[in-house]
Amino acid sequence: MFFFKQGFNEKIVYAVALVVALGVVFIYSEQKEKSVPSMAEQSVPVATTEVEKSEIAALEKNTEDKISQCLANIQGVGKAEVLVTYTSGIKRVYAYDKSVITKTSKQTDKDGGISEVEEITETSQLVIAGNSAPVVIAEQRPEIAGVLIIAQGAGDPKIKEQISLAVRTLLNIEPTKVSVVPMADE
């Protein structure tokens, strides 16, 4: 029979081995592409420093002061003290200088079979500004963990609800993150 000739069997074995090898390479490269996010989407974890802590403290203080001023203007509310806490620090997305090098090579074996190999090399470097700080593309304010309001007049349920609604509207947060309590001297 023609199918069992020695030369034909070797070609089939080589072809099957080549197809299996290419399939494994293709599957591996697909998984690698899915698991590695784009460098522009990654945020670089930077150690928490005193500067970052003071940034958060300044943001908290600024937010607290603005809310206190707004609440003091609501009818029925006297003095108000506000405490705002955040779940994390400010999230930043940094700029990267990215380069992609693609090399393609074709090889022909002794039986005339052609194999093509493509090698892709990606490199990326964090872009640093003149002051040795990374270039920031985007900045996202931290999520608010909770707000505590201690206010004169909060003993009245209507005033308490107005305060809660005002804070939820200003900060765009859920009701469960806002606590309004009356001030001690009431």
C-alpha positions as CSV (number, residue, x, y, z in Angstrom):
1,M,0.0,0.0,0.0
2,F,1.1,3.5,-0.8
3,F,0.4,5.0,2.7
4,F,2.8,2.8,4.5
5,K,5.9,3.8,2.4
6,Q,8.8,4.9,4.5
7,G,9.2,8.4,3.0
8,F,5.6,9.3,3.3
9,N,5.3,8.3,7.0
10,E,8.3,10.5,7.9
11,K,6.7,13.5,6.2
12,I,3.4,12.9,8.1
13,V,5.2,12.6,11.4
14,Y,7.2,15.8,10.8
15,A,4.0,17.7,9.7
16,V,2.1,16.5,12.7
17,A,4.9,17.4,15.1
18,L,5.2,20.9,13.4
19,V,1.5,21.5,13.7
20,V,1.5,20.4,17.4
21,A,4.5,22.6,18.2
22,L,2.9,25.6,16.5
23,G,-0.3,25.0,18.3
24,V,1.4,25.0,21.7
25,V,3.3,28.2,20.9
26,F,0.1,29.9,19.7
27,I,-1.9,28.8,22.8
28,Y,0.9,30.0,25.1
29,S,1.2,33.4,23.4
30,E,-2.6,33.9,23.6
31,Q,-2.5,33.2,27.4
32,K,0.4,35.5,27.9
33,E,-1.3,38.4,26.0
34,K,-4.4,38.0,28.1
35,S,-2.7,37.9,31.4
36,V,-0.4,40.9,30.9
37,P,-2.2,44.3,31.0
38,S,-1.0,47.2,28.9
39,M,1.7,49.2,30.5
40,A,-0.4,52.4,30.1
41,E,-3.1,50.8,32.2
42,Q,-0.8,49.7,35.0
43,S,-0.2,52.0,38.0
44,V,3.2,51.8,39.6
45,P,3.1,50.9,43.2
46,V,5.1,53.7,45.0
47,A,6.0,53.3,48.6
48,T,3.9,55.4,50.9
49,T,5.9,58.4,51.9
50,E,5.5,61.3,54.2
51,V,4.7,63.5,51.1
52,E,1.8,61.1,50.1
53,K,0.5,61.0,53.7
54,S,0.5,64.8,53.8
55,E,-1.3,64.9,50.5
56,I,-4.0,62.7,51.8
57,A,-4.2,64.7,55.1
58,A,-4.4,67.9,53.1
59,L,-7.2,66.5,50.9
60,E,-9.1,65.3,54.0
61,K,-8.7,68.7,55.7
62,N,-9.8,70.6,52.6
63,T,-12.9,68.4,52.2
64,E,-13.8,68.7,55.8
65,D,-13.5,72.5,55.8
66,K,-15.6,72.9,52.7
67,I,-18.4,70.6,54.1
68,S,-18.3,72.4,57.5
69,Q,-18.8,75.8,55.7
70,C,-21.7,74.4,53.6
71,L,-23.4,72.9,56.6
72,A,-23.1,76.1,58.6
73,N,-25.2,77.8,56.0
74,I,-28.1,75.3,56.3
75,Q,-31.0,76.8,58.3
76,G,-31.2,75.1,61.7
77,V,-27.6,74.0,61.7
78,G,-25.2,75.9,64.0
79,K,-21.6,74.8,64.3
80,A,-20.6,71.6,62.5
81,E,-17.5,69.5,62.8
82,V,-16.7,67.1,60.0
83,L,-14.4,64.1,59.8
84,V,-13.7,62.5,56.4
85,T,-11.7,59.3,55.9
86,Y,-10.5,57.7,52.7
87,T,-10.0,54.0,51.8
88,S,-6.7,54.6,50.1
89,G,-4.4,57.2,48.7
90,I,-4.5,59.0,45.4
91,K,-4.3,56.6,42.4
92,R,-2.0,57.7,39.6
93,V,-1.4,56.3,36.1
94,Y,2.1,56.9,34.9
95,A,3.5,57.4,31.4
96,Y,5.7,54.8,29.8
97,D,8.0,54.9,26.8
98,K,7.1,51.6,25.0
99,S,8.9,50.0,22.1
100,V,7.9,46.8,20.2
101,I,10.4,44.9,18.1
102,T,9.2,42.2,15.8
103,K,11.5,39.7,14.1
104,T,10.2,37.1,11.6
105,S,12.3,34.3,10.2
106,K,11.4,31.6,7.7
107,Q,13.2,28.3,7.6
108,T,13.0,25.5,5.1
109,D,13.9,22.0,6.1
110,K,15.5,19.4,3.9
111,D,12.2,18.0,2.8
112,G,10.9,21.4,1.6
113,G,8.7,22.2,4.7
114,I,8.6,25.8,5.6
115,S,8.4,27.0,9.2
116,E,7.9,30.6,10.1
117,V,8.9,32.0,13.5
118,E,7.9,35.4,14.8
119,E,9.6,36.9,17.8
120,I,8.1,39.9,19.5
121,T,10.1,41.8,22.1
122,E,8.3,44.5,24.1
123,T,10.2,46.9,26.4
124,S,8.8,49.8,28.4
125,Q,10.4,52.4,30.6
126,L,8.8,54.7,33.1
127,V,9.0,58.3,31.8
128,I,10.8,60.5,34.2
129,A,10.5,64.3,34.2
130,G,13.3,66.7,34.8
131,N,12.8,66.7,38.6
132,S,13.3,62.9,38.8
133,A,9.6,62.3,39.3
134,P,7.5,60.0,37.0
135,V,5.2,61.7,34.5
136,V,1.6,61.3,35.6
137,I,-1.0,60.8,32.9
138,A,-4.1,60.6,35.1
139,E,-4.9,61.0,38.8
140,Q,-7.9,59.6,40.6
141,R,-9.2,60.8,43.9
142,P,-9.4,58.2,46.6
143,E,-12.7,56.6,47.5
144,I,-14.3,58.0,50.7
145,A,-14.6,55.4,53.4
146,G,-16.9,57.4,55.6
147,V,-18.0,60.8,56.9
148,L,-18.9,61.8,60.5
149,I,-20.7,65.0,61.1
150,I,-21.2,66.4,64.6
151,A,-23.5,69.3,64.3
152,Q,-25.6,71.7,66.4
153,G,-29.2,71.1,65.5
154,A,-28.7,67.5,64.4
155,G,-31.0,66.4,67.3
156,D,-34.0,67.5,65.0
157,P,-34.7,64.6,62.6
158,K,-35.5,67.0,59.7
159,I,-32.2,68.8,60.2
160,K,-30.3,65.6,60.5
161,E,-31.8,64.3,57.2
162,Q,-31.0,67.6,55.5
163,I,-27.4,67.4,56.7
164,S,-27.1,63.7,55.5
165,L,-28.6,64.5,52.1
166,A,-26.3,67.5,51.6
167,V,-23.2,65.5,52.4
168,R,-24.3,62.6,50.2
169,T,-25.0,65.0,47.3
170,L,-21.7,66.9,47.7
171,L,-19.5,63.8,47.9
172,N,-21.7,61.4,45.7
173,I,-21.6,58.6,48.4
174,E,-24.0,56.1,49.7
175,P,-26.1,56.8,52.8
176,T,-24.3,54.1,54.8
177,K,-21.1,56.1,54.6
178,V,-22.6,59.1,56.4
179,S,-23.2,59.4,60.1
180,V,-24.8,62.6,61.5
181,V,-24.9,63.1,65.3
182,P,-25.9,66.0,67.5
183,M,-23.2,68.1,69.2
184,A,-22.7,67.5,72.9
185,D,-23.8,71.0,74.1
186,E,-27.4,70.6,72.8
